[in-house]
Amino acid sequence: MKLVILYLLLHLLHIHQVTSAENCNFFNGSWVFDSSYPHYNSTTCPFIEHVFNCQRNGRPDEMYLKYRWQPQDCQLQRFCGSDFLLRFKGKSIMFVGDSLSRNQYQSLLCLLYTSMPGIKYKEMRSGDISVVHFLDYEVQVKLDRNLFLVDVARDKDKIGRVLVLDSVAGKARHWLVNDVLVFNTFAWWGRRRSKQPWDFIKLGDKIMKDMDRLAALETGLTTWARWADAAVNPNKTRVFFQTLSPAHYNGSEWDEPHTRNCGRETKPVLGSIYHGNLPWGLGIQKKILSKIKNPAFKLFDITHLSQFRKDAHPSAYGEFGRTGMDCLHWCVAGVTDAWNEILYNIFL
């Protein structure tokens, strides 16, 4: 009788946890110290590029690795690589976007690889698309390096690279074959001159040398949102859009007005309130993406939770060292592991 009662109690607890998770806003909470983190030793992961590999690049402190994200109203289940691989057996997940997508892609690869010692995998690359195939589970983790989501084409009149704001046809066929898609675009829409990876903008039949960048972002993102609404089969594919990832170059955002970058930061902003302003493009993203009605779609709102982590960027331990202070990308291991832990929990 006692065993029956215990079973019923555990069953009710499980139902409560599932219901709480389904109704929980995973993106609202705070960072808490946890000595059991990080999930892995980054020096044992073969997938981390130099730009994200802070420990191998000589970063001396490790406190930034010891924080986990705690939602306000529920518990996140700790990422379990073996369970993830079983749930996704025979399936594929693709990250589509700029270097922040690459950041999250490499984090997920490390979470999976280090959780299963000796796991067999095969790496492939064709053009902008990279694939790591975990052979024993037939799980493929992919990356499509795509700065704008809309097409960048070579014009037939040889005028150069053309950013086509009303078309995603160039890459969409590669997206729809996947079971999970995680999109991101923002950082490159404001780049100018030599850092601008296009020569002209095309909208309909009109070709322009330039236009208001906020308007360009809004138009391009609307094109992608219409595609996601119309083309994605919710019975096959889940689609996430990752909101913009915050940079930390202005100390006044975390009550240190004389600080110009993240270089000396070793701890996050604690608590659940961040006093800095939300990044300028977030409102545009949310306005456009809120119009998507396809049940396959979910907003992956990592902006607010990442704002607290002024301590977790590569800073002087990134691609260019102290000559190129990096307060945009994230160290791996680090914050992107929390993004993937949330992604994992969404599928539980």
Buried (B, 14 or more C-beta within 10 A) or exposed (E): EEEEEEEEEEEEEEEEBEEEBEEBEBBEBBBEEBEEBBBBEBEEBEBBBEBBBBBEBEBEEEEBBBBBBBBEEBEBEEBBBEBBBEBBEEBBBBBBBBBBBBBBBBBBBBBBBBBBEEBEBEEEEEEEBBBBBBEEBEBBBBBBBBBBBBBBBEBEEEEEEBBBBBBBEEBBEBBBEBBBBBBBBBBBBBEEEEEBEBBBBBBEEEBEEEBEBBEBBBBBBBBBBBBBBEBBEEEEBBBBBBBBBBBBBBBEBBEEEEBEBBBEBBBBBEEBEBEBEBBEBBEBBBEBBEEBEBEBBBBBBBBBBBBBBBBBBBBBBBBEBEEEBBBBBBBBBBBBBBBBBBBBBBEB
